[in-house]
């Protein structure tokens, strides 16, 4: 039997997996958009990134502080690429988009044009 903290059901059913993955991807895409639109040339702060992921999960999950938003937030944090070294918010947004398989549209900071 599964526990409320399990990301997948104990019986292995995948009915909700696609919806869950889509929700996590939406959270990360929203974070990337926020980082690009707000101070993209500034240095990325890890605490700010974690807060942004939590806030987007809360919004995407219907502004609910239930277990679903916690699961989505945790999965988004695990899916997001590591923010190592000195990186701008715009550069990190580009990494997020690449992680999600989104096409590089050339508007992110740090790209070669």
C-alpha positions, 0 to 999 in steps of 0.5 A: 500500500502506498503512502501519502508521500509516494510520488507513484502509486504502490500498484504501479499504475501510470494513469496520472503519471503523464498529468504529473509530468506535465504539471512538473514541466509547467512549473519549470517552464514558468520558473524559466519565464520568470527568470528571463523576464525579471532581472535576467542579467543578475546572478542566480540565488539558490534560495530564490530559485527554490522559493520560485519553484515552490511558488510556481508549484503552488500556483499551478496546483490551484493555489493549494497547499496540499500534498500534490503541490508538495509532490510537484515542487519536490519533483521539479526541484529534482528535475531542475539542473544544478545551479553550480558556480556563478550563473545569471538568471537568464543563463539558468532559464536557458538550462531549464528550457533545454532540460524540458526539451524546449527549443532555444528561441535565442532570447535567453542571456548568454547564447551565441548569436 
